[in-house]
Amino acid sequence: MDLFSRSWTALRTAVADIPDDDFERPSGCSGWLVRDVVCHLVIAAQDVLITLVTPAESEPTVDAVTYWSLVELPTGEDPLDALIPRLAAAYGEPRWLKFHFDDVGSAAGRAAGLADPALRVSTRDEVLTVADYLSAYVLEWTLHHLDLIAHLPSAADPPAETLAAARASLEKIAASLFPASFPASFSDKDVLLIGTGRRTPTDAEKAALGDLAAKLPLALG
């Protein structure tokens, strides 16, 4: 719960600190501008609010790791992916997008803080505890924080503890699929960027990855 709050607070702060002109810069999500990532985060915050008020009675079907599944790398042709840039553009001035994100985002943060960690909730036709659901989102928030600042060199990285937690989650996902692991010499940030296809590994990094290099990237959905 604490890591969710830290990662979400850091992400909301990062959005608030982005100058308006930088909303038109590319992001770390292929084909999306910074403003598109922020618009996606508005929808993600709404999903958190919806899920936290959708209790379930049945036993959990997934946990914080198995919540994620592998999907095809985004091409921009998926209807929802293509819709996001149009929604983001419809806000016009960045201040309106910032305002909406702050409004919904603060509500999602409060709801997460008030939720019972042991409560079971339903989302995406799965059941999991609130604790596992919020833990899964530490990975989501950390990756999108990196997306936001990919071409903003003066912007702050996600907190070290949330980078470490997100890396641990990604490594567990990879370990459940392949008998290989990321090199300990890789930084948490590099594991996340390379592991999810947000950065192409160098030749030296490919050599260090060994057989795992051919298995990457892991596109999560």
C-alpha positions as CSV (number, residue, x, y, z in Angstrom):
1,M,0.0,0.0,0.0
2,D,2.8,2.4,0.9
3,L,4.6,1.7,-2.4
4,F,1.4,2.3,-4.3
5,S,1.1,5.7,-2.6
6,R,4.8,6.6,-3.2
7,S,4.7,5.6,-6.9
8,W,1.4,7.4,-7.5
9,T,2.4,10.5,-5.7
10,A,5.6,10.7,-7.6
11,L,3.8,10.2,-10.9
12,R,1.2,12.9,-10.1
13,T,4.0,15.3,-9.1
14,A,5.9,14.5,-12.3
15,V,2.8,15.4,-14.4
16,A,2.2,18.7,-12.4
17,D,5.9,19.7,-13.0
18,I,5.9,19.2,-16.8
19,P,6.0,22.6,-18.6
20,D,3.1,23.1,-21.0
21,D,5.4,23.1,-24.0
22,D,6.7,19.6,-23.1
23,F,3.2,18.1,-23.4
24,E,3.9,17.9,-27.2
25,R,7.2,16.0,-26.8
26,P,7.4,12.3,-27.6
27,S,7.1,9.9,-24.7
28,G,8.5,6.5,-24.0
29,C,5.3,4.9,-25.4
30,S,5.8,4.4,-29.1
31,G,3.5,6.7,-31.0
32,W,2.3,8.6,-28.0
33,L,3.2,12.2,-26.9
34,V,3.5,13.1,-23.3
35,R,0.0,14.4,-23.3
36,D,-1.3,11.0,-24.5
37,V,0.4,9.3,-21.6
38,V,-1.3,11.7,-19.2
39,C,-4.6,11.1,-20.8
40,H,-4.1,7.3,-20.4
41,L,-3.3,7.9,-16.7
42,V,-6.7,9.7,-16.3
43,I,-8.4,6.5,-17.6
44,A,-6.1,4.3,-15.4
45,A,-7.1,6.4,-12.3
46,Q,-10.7,5.9,-13.2
47,D,-10.1,2.2,-13.4
48,V,-8.6,2.2,-9.9
49,L,-11.6,4.0,-8.5
50,I,-14.0,1.5,-10.3
51,T,-12.1,-1.5,-9.1
52,L,-11.9,-0.5,-5.5
53,V,-15.7,-0.2,-5.4
54,T,-16.3,-3.5,-7.1
55,P,-16.1,-6.1,-4.3
56,A,-16.0,-9.8,-5.1
57,E,-17.0,-12.8,-3.0
58,S,-15.2,-15.6,-4.8
59,E,-11.6,-16.7,-4.1
60,P,-8.8,-14.7,-5.8
61,T,-7.9,-15.9,-9.3
62,V,-4.7,-13.8,-9.7
63,D,-2.2,-12.0,-7.5
64,A,0.1,-9.0,-8.0
65,V,2.3,-10.9,-10.5
66,T,-0.2,-13.1,-12.3
67,Y,-2.5,-10.1,-12.8
68,W,-0.3,-9.2,-15.7
69,S,-0.4,-11.1,-19.0
70,L,1.8,-10.8,-22.1
71,V,0.3,-9.0,-25.0
72,E,1.4,-8.0,-28.5
73,L,3.6,-4.8,-28.6
74,P,1.4,-1.8,-29.2
75,T,1.1,-0.7,-32.9
76,G,-1.3,2.2,-32.4
77,E,-3.9,0.3,-34.4
78,D,-5.8,-1.0,-31.3
79,P,-9.1,1.0,-31.1
80,L,-8.3,2.2,-27.5
81,D,-4.7,3.0,-28.2
82,A,-5.8,5.0,-31.2
83,L,-8.5,6.8,-29.2
84,I,-6.1,8.1,-26.5
85,P,-4.4,10.7,-28.8
86,R,-7.7,12.1,-29.9
87,L,-9.0,12.4,-26.4
88,A,-5.7,14.0,-25.3
89,A,-5.9,16.5,-28.1
90,A,-9.5,17.4,-27.2
91,Y,-8.4,18.9,-24.0
92,G,-6.8,21.7,-25.9
93,E,-4.6,23.5,-23.4
94,P,-2.4,21.3,-21.1
95,R,-3.8,22.9,-18.0
96,W,-7.2,21.3,-18.5
97,L,-5.6,17.9,-18.9
98,K,-3.5,18.5,-15.8
99,F,-6.5,19.6,-13.9
100,H,-8.6,16.5,-14.8
101,F,-5.7,14.2,-14.0
102,D,-5.0,15.9,-10.6
103,D,-8.7,15.8,-9.8
104,V,-9.3,12.1,-10.6
105,G,-5.8,11.1,-9.5
106,S,-6.1,12.6,-6.1
107,A,-9.4,10.7,-5.6
108,A,-7.8,7.5,-6.7
109,G,-5.0,8.0,-4.2
110,R,-7.4,8.7,-1.4
111,A,-9.5,5.7,-2.3
112,A,-6.5,3.4,-2.2
113,G,-5.4,4.7,1.1
114,L,-8.9,4.0,2.6
115,A,-9.3,0.6,1.1
116,D,-9.1,-2.6,3.2
117,P,-6.0,-4.5,1.9
118,A,-7.7,-7.8,2.5
119,L,-10.9,-7.0,0.5
120,R,-11.4,-8.9,-2.7
121,V,-12.2,-6.9,-5.8
122,S,-13.0,-7.8,-9.3
123,T,-11.5,-6.4,-12.5
124,R,-10.9,-7.7,-16.0
125,D,-12.9,-10.8,-15.2
126,E,-10.4,-11.7,-12.4
127,V,-10.5,-11.5,-8.6
128,L,-7.7,-10.4,-6.4
129,T,-7.1,-8.7,-3.0
130,V,-6.9,-4.9,-2.8
131,A,-3.3,-5.4,-1.6
132,D,-2.3,-7.4,-4.7
133,Y,-4.2,-5.0,-7.0
134,L,-2.4,-2.0,-5.7
135,S,0.9,-3.8,-5.7
136,A,0.4,-4.6,-9.4
137,Y,-0.1,-1.0,-10.1
138,V,3.3,0.0,-8.7
139,L,4.7,-1.6,-11.8
140,E,2.2,0.3,-14.0
141,W,2.9,3.7,-12.4
142,T,6.6,3.3,-12.4
143,L,6.7,2.3,-16.1
144,H,4.5,5.2,-17.1
145,H,6.6,7.6,-15.0
146,L,9.6,6.5,-17.1
147,D,7.5,7.0,-20.2
148,L,6.6,10.6,-19.2
149,I,10.2,11.6,-18.7
150,A,11.8,9.7,-21.5
151,H,12.7,12.8,-23.4
152,L,12.7,15.3,-20.5
153,P,16.2,15.1,-19.2
154,S,15.6,17.6,-16.3
155,A,12.6,15.6,-14.9
156,A,13.1,13.5,-11.8
157,D,13.1,9.7,-12.0
158,P,10.6,7.6,-10.0
159,P,11.6,7.0,-6.4
160,A,14.4,4.4,-5.9
161,E,12.2,2.1,-3.8
162,T,9.4,2.0,-6.4
163,L,11.9,1.3,-9.2
164,A,13.2,-1.6,-7.1
165,A,9.7,-2.9,-6.5
166,A,8.8,-2.6,-10.1
167,R,11.9,-4.4,-11.1
168,A,11.2,-7.2,-8.7
169,S,7.7,-7.6,-10.1
170,L,9.0,-7.7,-13.7
171,E,11.7,-10.3,-12.7
172,K,9.0,-12.5,-11.1
173,I,6.9,-12.3,-14.3
174,A,9.9,-13.2,-16.4
175,A,10.9,-16.0,-14.1
176,S,7.4,-17.5,-14.4
177,L,8.0,-17.7,-18.2
178,F,11.7,-18.3,-18.8
179,P,14.5,-20.1,-17.0
180,A,16.6,-17.0,-17.1
181,S,17.0,-13.7,-15.1
182,F,18.2,-10.2,-15.7
183,P,21.8,-9.5,-14.8
184,A,22.4,-8.1,-11.3
185,S,24.7,-5.5,-12.8
186,F,21.7,-3.9,-14.6
187,S,20.2,-0.9,-12.9
188,D,16.5,-1.1,-11.9
189,K,15.7,1.5,-14.5
190,D,17.5,-0.3,-17.3
191,V,15.8,-3.6,-16.4
192,L,12.4,-2.0,-16.7
193,L,13.2,-0.1,-19.9
194,I,14.9,-3.0,-21.7
195,G,12.6,-5.7,-20.3
196,T,9.5,-4.0,-21.6
197,G,10.9,-2.8,-24.9
198,R,11.2,0.8,-24.0
199,R,14.9,0.8,-24.8
200,T,16.9,-1.4,-27.2
201,P,19.8,-3.1,-25.4
202,T,23.3,-2.4,-26.5
203,D,25.5,-5.2,-27.8
204,A,27.2,-5.5,-24.4
205,E,23.8,-5.7,-22.7
206,K,22.6,-8.3,-25.1
207,A,25.6,-10.4,-24.3
208,A,25.0,-10.0,-20.6
209,L,21.3,-11.0,-21.1
210,G,22.3,-14.2,-22.8
211,D,19.4,-16.4,-23.8
212,L,16.9,-13.9,-22.2
213,A,17.7,-11.4,-24.9
214,A,15.8,-13.4,-27.5
215,K,12.7,-13.6,-25.2
216,L,12.4,-9.8,-24.8
217,P,10.6,-7.5,-24.7
218,L,7.8,-8.4,-22.3
219,A,4.7,-6.4,-23.3
220,L,2.4,-6.4,-20.4
221,G,-1.3,-5.9,-20.4
